[in-house]
Amino acid sequence: MKLYYSPGACSFAVHIMLEELGVPYQKELVLTGDGSTRTDRHLAINPKGQVPVLDLGTEALTEVPAIMLHLMLTYGANLKLDTSPLRMVRAVEWMNWLSSGVHAGPVTQCWNPHRLTDEQSHQSSIQEKGQKRLREAYHLIEGKFPKGAMPLVISRWLILVCLDIFDGAIGSAWICEPSFRAGQVIA
Ligand SMILES: N[C@@H](CCC(=O)N[C@@H](CS)C(=O)NCC(=O)O)C(=O)O
C-alpha cells in the first residue's frame, strides 16, 4: 500500500489514520504547491491531479472519505473501531460534509480564492467570508462533540482542516487529543 501525499494537505488525514492503525505502508511525496500533482506521472495515477491517493497495488483509491472508509472497514479492528452499519453511515455523513461543505467550501475560499474568481480585488473578501464560514463550521462541530466524545475519523479530518487556518490557536477540546500530536509529528 502506498500513500501519495503532501505535508499539510488533506492527505494529512489519511496519513494520520495509517500511522494510528499501525499498518505497513509506503509513501511518496507529491507536493501540491509546485505543480507535482499535475505531472503526467501523477495524472496517470490520479487524473484529478490531486492527493491523497492510496495505491492498494490492485487499484488506486482517491477522495479522503473513500480512503478513510476503506481503512476503517479493513483495519478498524486494530483500534477496536465500531464498524457497525449505522456507525459507518454516520462517519460517511460527517466525512461528506467535511469534504464538501468544509474542505471544498470555506477551506478553498481561505487558501485558494483564485480558484473562485479571476478578479484579484475580490479575493480578500472571499477569504474573509471563508474564515467566517469555517469558524461557524468549527463551532457547529464543537457543539456536537464535547471533549473526548468525537468519533475518531472526524477528529482526524478536523486536524487537517483547522491546523493551518487557525494557526494552532484554537484552544478546543479535540486539539489536545493524542492524534493531534501524532499529526504534528508527521506533518
Ligand atoms: N475531494 C478530494 C480533494 C482533494 C484535494 O483537494 N487535494 C488537494 C490538496 S488538499 C490537492 O491535491 N491539490 C493540488 C491541486 O489541486 O493541484 C478529496 O477528498 O480527496
The ligand as a MOL file (V3000), in Angstrom:
LIG
                    3D

  0  0  0     0  0            999 V3000
M  V30 BEGIN CTAB
M  V30 COUNTS 20 19 0 0 0
M  V30 BEGIN ATOM
M  V30 1 N -12.1450 15.8290 -2.8150 0
M  V30 2 C -10.7680 15.4940 -2.7370 0
M  V30 3 C -9.9650 16.7600 -2.5620 0
M  V30 4 C -8.5000 16.5270 -2.8050 0
M  V30 5 C -7.7380 17.8490 -2.8040 0
M  V30 6 O -8.3250 18.9330 -2.8210 0
M  V30 7 N -6.4240 17.7310 -2.7760 0
M  V30 8 C -5.5880 18.9120 -2.8040 0
M  V30 9 C -4.7640 19.0290 -1.5440 0
M  V30 10 S -5.7690 19.2990 -0.1140 0
M  V30 11 C -4.6270 18.8170 -3.9620 0
M  V30 12 O -4.1260 17.7600 -4.2560 0
M  V30 13 N -4.3730 19.9410 -4.6110 0
M  V30 14 C -3.4270 20.0370 -5.6760 0
M  V30 15 C -4.0330 20.5690 -6.9070 0
M  V30 16 O -5.2630 20.7240 -6.9680 0
M  V30 17 O -3.2500 20.8130 -7.8380 0
M  V30 18 C -10.5170 14.5160 -1.5850 0
M  V30 19 O -11.3480 14.4310 -0.6660 0
M  V30 20 O -9.5150 13.7740 -1.5920 0
M  V30 END ATOM
M  V30 BEGIN BOND
M  V30 1 1 1 2
M  V30 2 1 2 3
M  V30 3 1 2 18
M  V30 4 1 3 4
M  V30 5 1 4 5
M  V30 6 2 5 6
M  V30 7 1 5 7
M  V30 8 1 7 8
M  V30 9 1 8 9
M  V30 10 1 8 11
M  V30 11 1 9 10
M  V30 12 2 11 12
M  V30 13 1 11 13
M  V30 14 1 13 14
M  V30 15 1 14 15
M  V30 16 2 15 16
M  V30 17 1 15 17
M  V30 18 2 18 19
M  V30 19 1 18 20
M  V30 END BOND
M  V30 END CTAB
M  END
